[in-house]
Amino acid sequence: MLYILHTFTMTSTVLFYILIAILLINYIVDQVLDALNSKHFNDPIPDVLQDVYDEKEYKKSQAYKKTNAQFSTLTSSISLLVTLGFFFADGFKFVDDLARSFSNNPIGISLIFFGVILIGSDLLSTPFSYYKTFVIEEKFGFNKTTIKTFIIDKVKGVLMTIVFGGGILALIVWFYQFAGTSFWLYAWGLISLFSVFMNMFYAKLIVPLFNKQTPLEDGALKTAIEKYAQKVGFKINNIFVIDGSKRSTKANAYFSGFGKEKRITLYDTLINDLETEEIVAVLAHEVGHYKRKHILVNLFLSILLTGFTLWLLSLFISLPIFSEALGINIPSFHIGLLVFGICYSPLSELTGLGMNLISRKFEYQADTYAKETFNSDSLIGSLKKLSKNSLSNLTPHPAYVFVNYSHPTLLQRYQNLKN
């Protein structure tokens, strides 16, 4: 798509319908993958995973998968219809005119434009988010979120978007005003610094806004973790427990930061669901990510991809046809950014496939590290329990896994750990 724009002359009407075609094709591809995946919901459980569910639990898992699949189809269909309606009703022109009625400054216009789009999107998505949390997750025994927490989370999320998203957008538009098409170099530097900063301090600065974190108390678990860390030469002073049970019964653990800021965070649900040996095995997996430098590699690839995307944006951002395709006579950065985002989405899907491939490879490597330095059976046990407690799909379609999964399936991880 971007190559066509760069090589051939086209009318704004043709570009308009190309944008519509991209939206429709993305929707159709997603629906085809969802349909293929749904056909595997009733597949028998692989023999080596028979102990994950009993018959009653497996039926519950199937019901959960089907309910989520139906809900996903409904929400994506409504979202597509609303988006198409907005295109054909000249909605973007209306919002652009509205923004220009409040400001003559390009930064102000961009902020108002995307602010209105954000508010509209949030108004559309919030009822679905509410239903997902308080109906579907509640029905299957996962939800622990209160309406008060739900509302506060929403408000905090919007404020963070305004502060961080609005701040970065304002600076990028400012870069464009004084540097022209070379703005991408300044924007790349800004986003790269922000990414590094967030990787280092996210758990310390952002997570506390939503969750309470407390140091892991002295006891058998902490002793076991410290013993393992000493064994593999992994120095860590920051082991925290997060109150994940405040919102859901689902469990998790993650590693964040690097250098002196590295820390391991355990959900309280993980501690409640798993035995000590299984928790240490999960941590061994997370340590494997650090030892294999997966965090740094992912950060480097993300920064590299961001630079490529911004460079590509700089080639097309000033094309008048981008604004004309949406019925807007005045070329602007914010409209160019919007149209470019849609045109770039097919390429984004391809880069996403590549990142998922790398991510699944890293998960195998982290699992192998845990097997070599600790205990494969304990890790398998933890993975099975976590799958059971989240009613995970044990038989996803391979194409769905290839496109959407950042982690291998439970069966694939089992086979890797047993080899």
Secondary structure, 3 states (H helix, E strand, C coil): CHHHHHHCCCCHHHHHHHHHHHHHHHHHHHHHHHHHHHCCCCCCCCHHHCCCCCHHHHHHHHHHHHHHHHHHHHHHHHHHHHHHHHHHCCHHHHHHHHHHHHCCCHHHHHHHHHHHHHHHHHHHHHHHHHHHHHHHHHHCCCECCCHHHHHHHHHHHHHHHHHHHHHHHHHHHHHHHHHHHHHHHHHHHHHHHHHHHHHHHHHHHCHHHCCCEEECCCCHHHHHHHHHHHHCCCCCCCEEEECHHHCECCCCEEEECCHHHCEEEEEHHHHHHCCHHHHHHHHHHHHHHHHCCHHHHHHHHHHHHHHHHHHHHHHHCCCHHHHHCCCCCCCCHHHHHHHHHHHHHHHHHHHHHHHHHHHHHHHHHHHHHHHHHCCHHHHHHHHHHHHHHCCCCCCCCHHHHHHHCCCCCHHHHHHHHHC
